[in-house]
Amino acid sequence: MAGNESIGSPLPRQLPARSFKLRIYESLFLLNRAVGDVVALLRSLDKFSIVDRESIECGLAKIEEVRAGVNADLVEHLGDRERFDEGRFWKRRHAIEAKWRDPDDVYIDAERREQQRKKQGLPPRVGIVPHSAVAADEEGWILPRKRKKKRKILRLKARQRPGAKRGLGS
């Protein structure tokens, strides 16, 4: 058996193009890391006797003020964008879930909620009629529709037969 044979990685060989948001978050991280380095350097100057400590503290305050302002502005804009994306993806997810959902699940959920209310000692809000009680009625609704549909199909087929009356003097 060859030593260089292996199972391929499940990850793609080439990284996908980075998204716009990812680049912004990376830039914000790099900015904050660089400002952190500058702050550390300024604090390390404090150990030298020729350095005016108040001047260093004032410089640190200015740098931190700029960092906080840039962070606040970027995060505010990013927050707006993230909320927009959140809404867009929420709509997409709910559209997909709506395709999966059984329309009768609402009855199951209502029945569960009624059981919860009963355990809490609250009065029922809805009455759930068991399927067996309405099964006969449902048959009464479905059969006439099937008969109507069958008659309509027979009429359409009769019109399509050769030699059938076509109307208007044929």
N, C-alpha and C positions, 0 to 999 in steps of 0.2 A: 504494500500500500504506500502510495506516495505521501511524503510528509507535508507537502504544500497544499494538499486538497483540504478544503474546508467548506462548511455550509455558508452560503452567502448571508450577509447582514440584512436584517429586515428594514434597516434604515436606507434611505436613498444615498447613492454615492455622492451626489452633488447637492449641497444645501439649497433649498428654494430661495428665491429672491426675497430679501428682507422687506417687510411691510413698512409703510410710511410711519405707522404708530410705533413700531419697534425701533426705528431709527431715532424718533423723537425721545422715547424713553431711554435709549442708550445714551443719547447726547446729554440728556438731563442728568443721568447717572455720572457720566464722565465730567460734566461741569462741576457737580457737587464733590466728586472725588478730587478734582484739581483744586477747587477752592479749599477743601479740607487740607490738602498738602500745603497751600499757601499759608493758611492759618497756623498749621504746625510749624512751618518755617519761621513765621513772625514770632511765635511763642518761644521758639528756641533762641531767638536773638535776645530775649529777655535776660539771658544769663551773662551777657557782656555788660561791663560797667559803663561803657560810653553810650549805651542806648537809653533814650528817654522813654521810660515805661508808659507814661501818659500818651506819648505820641504813638507808641505801638498799640495801646488799647484803643485809641481813636481810629487808627488804621484798621484794626480788627473789626471794630463796630461798623465802619464804612463797608468793608468787604462782606460782612455778614448781612448788612442791610441790602446790598446789591444782590447777593445770593438769594435772600428771602424774597425780594421783589421779583426776580426772574422766575424762581420756583413758583411763586403764587400766580403769576401771569400764565406761565405754561400749564400749570396744573388746572387752572380755571378753564383754559381753552380745551385741554385734554379731557377734563370732566364733562364739558358740554358735548364733546365728540363721543365720549364713551357712553353717555346717556342716550344719544341719538342711535349709536350702534346697538346698545342694549335693547331699545325699542324695536329696531329693525330685526334683530335676531329673535326677539320674543315673538314677533308676528310670524316669522318664518317657522319657528318651532311649533307654535300653536296651529299653523296651517297643516303641518305634517301630522301632528297629533290628532287633528280633527279627522284626517283620513283614516287613522287607525281606530278611532273611537267608535264603539257600537252605540247607535242612537238610544238603545234601551238601557244603557248604563245609568242614565239619569234616574231611572226607577230604582235601580239597585242602590245608588247613592241616597236617594230620598228615604228608602227603607232603612238604611243604616242610620241616617240622621234621626229618623223617628224612634229607632231603638235607643239611641243616645238620649234623646229627650225623655223617653219613658224611664230610663235609669236615673235621670236627674229629677224625676217627679214632675215633669212639665207635661201639659196636655198636648195631644197630637195636633199637628198643623195640617196634615194631609191624610187622606185615607187611601191606602193601597188595596186595590181589589185584586184578589188572587187570580192567576191566569185561568184556572179551571172555571171560575165564575163567568168569564167573558169569552171562553173558547167557542161556545155555541154561537154567540152573537157574531164573533169574527167570521165564522163560516158563512153566516147569513149575509155578511158584507162582501165577502170575497167571491162567492159563487155567481151572483148577478153580474159582477164586473167581468168575470171570465166568460160568461155567456154573451155579453155585449161584444167583447173583443172577438170571440169566435164568429159571431154574426157579421161583424165588420170585415173580417178576413174573408169569409165566404162571399160577401158582396164584391169585394175587390177582385177575387179570383174569377167570379162570374163575369165581370166587366172585361177581364183580360182574355177570356176564351174567344177563339175565332167563331164567328157566326152569332155571337151574342149581340143583342140590340145595342147599337151605338148612339141612338138618339138622333134627332134632327133628320129624319127621312132616310135613314140608311137601309 
